Amino acid sequence: MNDKFHARRGAANEEMKSRGTWKTLQYLEGPMAGRTAMENRGEVIILSSNNYLGLSNHPQVIAASKAALDRYGAGTASVRFICGTFSIHRELEEELARFARTEAALSYVSCWAANTGSIPLLAGKGDIIVSDELNHASIIDGIRLSKTARKIYAHSDMVSLEEKLKEAAGELAEGGSILIITDGVFSMEGDLAKLPGIVELAEKYGAAVMVDDSHGTGVTGANGRGTVEHYGLEGRVDVITSTLGKALGGAAGGYVASSRAVIDSLIQSSRPQIFSNALPASVAAGALEAVRLLENDPSILARLRENTDLLRDGLKKLGFNPLEGESAIIPIIVGKTAFAIDMSAKMLERGVFVTGFGFPVVPEGTARIRVQASAALSSGDIDAALEAFGEVGRETGLLG
Ligand SMILES: Cc1ncc(COP(=O)(O)O)c(C=O)c1O
C-alpha cells in the first residue's frame, strides 16, 4: 500500500466535510416507490428519484425481468458481437425505435455509456460540436473523448447558439459536419431545451441535432415520448439518446435512437459496444415492459402530471418560488451548497427524502433543493411532504 496516495484522498475528503459539501449515502431496505424503508430511519416519502412513472416497482416490470432472468440467465459473459446477443435486446431496440419514431435504436448499459460511446464516433476529426453550457456531464465527457473542435453556447440562448454556428460554419473543414448537442430537459433546472429554435438554426446552418432526453422520456410530450414529441419535431432531430434508468423502469440502461445508418455504425465502432458487455437481459425485459405500460396505460402519465401540478402549486402556496418549467423537476434555489444540504437533512428528519445539490453539480451560489414528482406518490404523500416543507422553510428562514 502506498500510504501517501491514500492520505491525499483522505485529506481531500476532510476538506469536503469541512466545507459542508460531503454527500452521505442513504441505504434503502425496500424498492423505490412513493414511500420506502430507509435504514435507521423507517418509512420515508421520496421526492428525489427519477422514478417519474413509478414503474421501478411495477408488478409487470418485475415479472418481465424475472421471466427474462429465468429464460436467459444473468448474461452472455461477453461482448455482443463476440458471443451473441439475446433476442430480448432486439425486441427492446425495435420497441425503442418505434417509441422514439426513428428508424432504429441501440441499447447501452447506461445513458452515460450511450453518450460517451456515441459522441466521439458521430463527431470526429474535422467536425465541430456545438454544445449547451448546461449539458449533462455525460455529454461533456463524450465531447472530451471526441477528437473534434467544440464550441459552447450560453444556456438555451438562441443568439449565442447562432453566433457559435456562424463561427463553426466559417471554420469547418471540407467534408466536416456540425453537431449541436443539447439535453432535452435540463436535469438541474427542469427547463426544456428550446428545440424549435435549435432545429431551425440547425437547418439554416446545415448542422445535425442530438438530444439527450433522459429527463424528458416518459415525462414530456402528449404520449410521454419526450421533448421531441412535445414540440412536434419528430423526423427533424437526428439523434436521440436517453436512459432506461429513470422513467422507463428505473433499473439501468440507455439507448441511442436514430437512422439505420447511425445505429449500424455504432454497432460496428462505438467503443462500449465492441469492448463491453450488453445490458443484462433481465433489465432489458423490464425496460421493454415499462415502455409498453407507458404506451398502453395513459393513466400513468396523467398521474405524474397531476402530482407535478400538486407539488408545484403547493410549494408556491407555501411561499416558495420554484423555477418554472414543464417537466417533473421542480428546483427551489437556496444559494449556498451547505444550506441546501442542511435543508435536505432537515426534510429527512421529517421523513421526506429530497436532495440538495450544490457546487460542483450546479454553479457556485445557485445550490438548490430539487423536488421531483412521481406517479408513485399518493395525494397523502404530497400533503405530508408539503407540510414538512412549510416547517423547514420557516425553521431555515427561507419562508417568512
Ligand atoms: C441528461 C442525462 N443524461 C444522462 C444521464 C445518465 O443516465 P444513466 O444513469 O443511464 O447513465 C443522466 C442521469 O443523471 C442525465 O440526467
The ligand as an SDF file (V2000), in Angstrom:
LIG
                    3D

 16 16  0  0  0  0  0  0  0  0999 V2000
  -29.3730   14.2770  -19.0150 C   0  0  0  0  0  0  0  0  0  0  0  0
  -28.7890   12.9940  -18.5260 C   0  0  0  0  0  0  0  0  0  0  0  0
  -28.0810   12.2430  -19.3620 N   0  0  0  0  0  0  0  0  0  0  0  0
  -27.5310   11.0770  -18.9680 C   0  0  0  0  0  0  0  0  0  0  0  0
  -27.6720   10.6240  -17.6800 C   0  0  0  0  0  0  0  0  0  0  0  0
  -27.0360    9.3270  -17.2670 C   0  0  0  0  0  0  0  0  0  0  0  0
  -28.0020    8.3210  -17.3220 O   0  0  0  0  0  0  0  0  0  0  0  0
  -27.6420    6.8610  -16.8170 P   0  0  0  0  0  0  0  0  0  0  0  0
  -27.9550    6.8020  -15.3760 O   0  0  0  0  0  0  0  0  0  0  0  0
  -28.4940    5.9620  -17.6600 O   0  0  0  0  0  0  0  0  0  0  0  0
  -26.1850    6.6650  -17.1270 O   0  0  0  0  0  0  0  0  0  0  0  0
  -28.3990   11.3730  -16.7650 C   0  0  0  0  0  0  0  0  0  0  0  0
  -28.5160   10.8960  -15.3620 C   0  0  0  0  0  0  0  0  0  0  0  0
  -28.4860   11.5850  -14.4140 O   0  0  0  0  0  0  0  0  0  0  0  0
  -28.9660   12.5910  -17.1910 C   0  0  0  0  0  0  0  0  0  0  0  0
  -29.6540   13.3490  -16.3390 O   0  0  0  0  0  0  0  0  0  0  0  0
  1  2  1  0
  2  3  1  0
  2 15  2  0
  3  4  2  0
  4  5  1  0
  5  6  1  0
  5 12  2  0
  6  7  1  0
  7  8  1  0
  8  9  2  0
  8 10  1  0
  8 11  1  0
 12 13  1  0
 12 15  1  0
 13 14  2  0
 15 16  1  0
M  END
$$$$
